[in-house]
Amino acid sequence: MPIQPTFSQREGYTDLPEPLRLEYVSEALRIELWGHIARFLQQFINRDIYGDMRFSEDMQRCIQATCSRMFKMPHDSVSRDPQELYNQFRNIVLEEEFRVVFDFIELLLGFTNRLFSLGDMTHGSNSLYSTHLGIDLAFHIQHAMDDHVAAYHFTSDDWPMPPYRFEPHASQRGAELTLGALQSVKEAGLQGVERHLDQAATHLSANRWADTVRESIHSVESVVREITSKESLTDGLKTLESRGVLIHSALKDAFKKLYGYASNEPGIRHALDATQDEASVGKPEAMFMYISCTAFVDYLLQQRDQYSVPT
């Protein structure tokens, strides 16, 4: 179930929607990730012959390999105390910067699946069970990243089989350009445009893809109307082209096609067909339209300062 957007997201105090907030992991997402990892680790704890709590030997090997790789320490220097290790890993997930969190998860699952390989029959049925637990943890992490609409997703080349990795939904440059565009809108004082972009960001952060596309398109309609005073987007684009704001007709045609997509796809600007439960719009389309429309708004504002556009 998608996470309810916060007050800051609803009211536009968060500059970028969650899928574009690179180098960031929310506190709520960290807590959920740690919950899944903690439950995973607890399944490998049992009592040794002296009655002390210990990780299974195979899981201890995974932990040693993970810590050795992360902290550049010898395997025999890694603690065998489950509580000490538990606290150390908890601190990593809840407190460390995002890259350390992702490194830890990738390494822990990587060594788990390597040592408990389906092809390693020396571990017998325990290997199969442990491999299943590793895949189950991978599913939980992927769902958590998606539910919290994080800027990264958890994947592999042959999902759900390992090896796993975190990948960003958007580039750092794309996020920076979008943030700059949003700032330009604020500085221009165009409250209607700003409101549409804020609402688009809120929808994007809440997994409401069709609503994201609709509000993104509305932001362009709003800025074109503000600049040209034309009620029709088509007439406004023609005015911008005739006055040199849209330097090439291909720019006008490109946006008209994007507008046509939003207008023709049921569930975005118009009602769904009787046979549809929801609009055929996913995160990739929503992110593309949000970034594209934000960039187009920024472009129009910059061009507006160079050209006089009489009504």
Secondary structure by P-SEA (a helix, b strand, c coil): ccccccccccccccccccccccccccaaaaaaaaaaaaaaaaaaccccccccccccaaaaaaaaaaaaaacccccccccccaaaaaaaaaaaaccccaaaaaaaaaaaaaaaaaaaccccccccaaaaaaaaaaaaaaaaaaaaaaaacccccccccccccccccccccccaaaaaaaaaaaaaaaaacaaaaaaaaaaaaaaaaacaaaaaaaaaaaaaaaaaaaacccccaaaaaaaaaaacccccaaaaaaaaaaaaaaaaccccccccccccccccccaaaaaaaaaaaaaaaaaaaaaaaaccccc
